[in-house]
Amino acid sequence: MLAGFDRLNIFVIWTIDLLAIVANLLLIAAILFRTPKVLRTYAVFLLNNAFIDLVSATASALGTVRTMQDHEGSATIFVFVGPCTLVSEELCKMCQSLHINLVQHSTFVLLLSFAYRLYILGGDVFAGRHLKKFHIWIACLISLALISIPTTAYYLEQTDVSPQVRSALLLEGYIASYYAIFGSTRALIIGLGYCTISPAVMSLIFIVRRKLIARIERAVSFAEYTQT
């Protein structure tokens, strides 16, 4: 029997995730059936991002989790209360791993989409180049393959919660996993990656976006100048 705060947690998480699932399904349908021909290459980025967000939201809903801290062990404990508990503990761990890493990966695809638009607009370095959809798909698939590495590592780092910790935190009857932040070299590398790569990607997004806007403004000004 779930506690009241678990039911509240499920309600909040499921509301957010179901809205995300519906929104991304509608976005995928719009991309597939309503994208103008001239934008179909760029739409590959949008399709990939929508698919990533869809899988991330689905994993979050299936593996609905609340977190607890084991301060003595410098660890996070994931207490699973979603439908994954009806299947297996391994599914719950995989859902958590997918959700955590796909959220990070979504920002990387967003960076690629901004970089693509900056690239094709040309400038001092790139002279109006164009990329085929095949190249975009290859870039997106390579990035997905790369994200499988931290996803697998994160999954493997989740271990069983000891009976002593279960008893102390009243976790009897729950499916839970134990993630020691400093538990191994692999865990340290994962944590370092989250702390460095994600902020770097977000910073690059703002930098590339600013350059893209400036380049668009120059193109608009040039077009207006040539028409006068």
N, C-alpha and C positions, 0 to 999 in steps of 0.2 A: 504494500500500500504506500503510495507516494505521499510525502508530507505536503502541507499547504504551500510552502515556499517553492517546492518542486513543481507543483501544478501551475503556480504563477509564472515560474521560469519558463515552463513549456509554452504557456499561453503567449508570453511576450516574444520568445524566440520564433515560435511557429507563425505568429502574425507577421513578423518581419520577413521570415524566409518564404512564406507563401506568397506575399506581395512581390518579393524578388523573383520567385519562380514564374508567376503569371506575367510580370513585366518583361522578363527576358524571353519567355515564349512568344509574346506578342512582338518583341523586337526582332527575334529570329525570323518570324513569319514576314514581318515588314521588309527585312533585309533580303530574304529569298525571293519575294514576289513583287516588291514595290521599288526596288533600287533601280534608278535610271542607268542605262548602259554605260554612260560616261563615268559613273561612280562605282562600277562593279569591282574594279581592282582595289580601291580603298575600302570597299565594303567587306573585303576579306578580314581586315582588322576588326571591324565592328562585329562581324559574325563570330570570330574567335573570342573576342572579349565577352560577348553575350553568352556564348557557350560555357566559357570558364566561370562566369558569374552564376549561370544556371546550375552547373555541377557543384559549385561551392555552396550555394544556398540549399541544394538538395542534401548534400553531405551534412550541412549544419542541422537541417531538420531531422534527418535520420539519426544523427549522433548528438542530439541535444544534450548539452553538458552544463554542469555548474562546476566552478573551480574552488578548490580549497588550498590552503598553504600549509606545508609542513616546514615550519621555520627551523627546526633543529636539523632537518636533513637538506635544507635549501632546495626544496622541491615543490612542484605544483602537482596537485592531485586532481585528476579529471573524474568527476562523478557523472556517469552517463544515465540519463533518464528518458532518452528518446526511443523510438521503435527499434533501433539497432539492438537493444537489450533482449528483444524477443528472438534474435537470431544467434549472435555470438559476441563475445568480448572482442574478438579480432576485428569484426566488422566495425564495432564502435571505435576502436583505435584507428582504423583506416579512415573512417569518416572524419575524425578529428584531425588527422594528418592532412587529408585532402583539403579540408576547409581552411586550415591555418596557412598552407602553402599556396593555394589557389588565390586567396585574397592578396597575397604578396605578388603573385604572378600577373594578376590583372593589371596592376600598375605598370608592370614592365611592357605589356602589350600596348597599353595606353601611350607609353613613351615611344614605342616603335611607330605608332600611328602618327604622332606629331612629327617624328623624325622623317617619316615617309613624305608627308606633305611639304615639309621644309626642303627635302631633297628634290622633289619634282618641280618646285617653283623656280629652281635654278638660282643663280647669283654669281658671286665672284669665284666660287669654287666649282659648283656644279652648274653646267650650262644646259638647263632645261632637260634633264634626263627623265626617262620613263621606265617603269618596272612592270613586268608582266605579272598576272595573277599567280603564275607558277612560282615565281620568286618570293612573293608574299607568303604563299602557303608553306614554302620550304622554311622561311624564317620563323613562321609561327610554330610549325611542327618541331623545329630544332629547339625552340624555347620551351615547348611542352616537354620534350625529351629531357632537357636540362633540369626542369623543375621536378622531374621524377626522382632525382637524386636526393634533394633535401626531404622530399615527401617520404621516401623509403627510410631515410635515416631517422626522421622524426617518429615514424611508426615503430622502428626497432628500439628506440630509446624509451618507449613506454613499457614499463615493467609492472609486475603485480604489486599490489599494496600489501604490506606485511600485516599479519594478524594483530600485532601490537598497535599499529597506526589505525587500522580499521576499528579496533575497540576504542581507542582514545577519541576518535573523531566520529563515532557512532555511524559507521558505514556498513554495518552488518546487513546483508541482503542486497546491497548495491553492487553493480558492476562498475569498477573504477580502475584507473591506471595511474601509475606513479612516474612522474617525469622529473628526474633529478637534474637541475640546471647545471651543476658542476659534476655530474655523475661520471663522465668519461670525456676523452678527447673529442669524440664525435659530438657530444652534447655541447661542448665549448665552441666547436666550429660552427654548429648550427646557430647557437646564440650570437656569436660574433657576426655571422652572416646576416641575421635579422637586424642587428644593431647598426650595421654599416651599409649593407646593400640597399635596404629599403629607403633609408633617408637619402642616399645618393641618387636613387632612381627618382624619388619625388622632387629633389632639387633639380635634376636634369629635365624633368617634365616642365617645370616653371621656366627654366632657361630656354629650352627649345621652343616652348609656347610663345615666350616673349619675342624671340627671333622670328618666329613664324608670323606673328601679328605685324611686326615691323615690316617684314617682306611683303605681306599682303597689302599693307598701307602704301608702300612704295609702288607696287604694281597698279593699285587703283589710281594713285596720283599720276603715274605715267600714262595710263589709259585716258584719264580726263585731259591731260595735257595734249595728247595726240589728237584728241577730238576737237580741240579748240583751234 
